[in-house]
């Protein structure tokens, strides 16, 4: 059962988790560019972008470790005890869940505060002559 769980991680990581990570990054950028929030107008949008980029980089790094763990699990000479002590990257999973929670809170709460760029754009918008 433990061996099967490790072997199932390979296609799940390759075909679901990594593509969804890139899709999250891409859709976040596209949506911020085409909404009034903007990509660099508010601190919370910039922070969400940085967290998503950071999480994607960590995920790509962890896939290297995960591939080694999967290859060990695929080896029939590896004992079940070795597989159980290897762990499945629980620290990474908890960290990823925490990052997703922070990103979700930022999306819902939308704390105040504009960047210098956002403040300047707002001032330009207010100072435009009315036709």
Beta strands, then each sheet from edge to edge (+ up, - down):
end
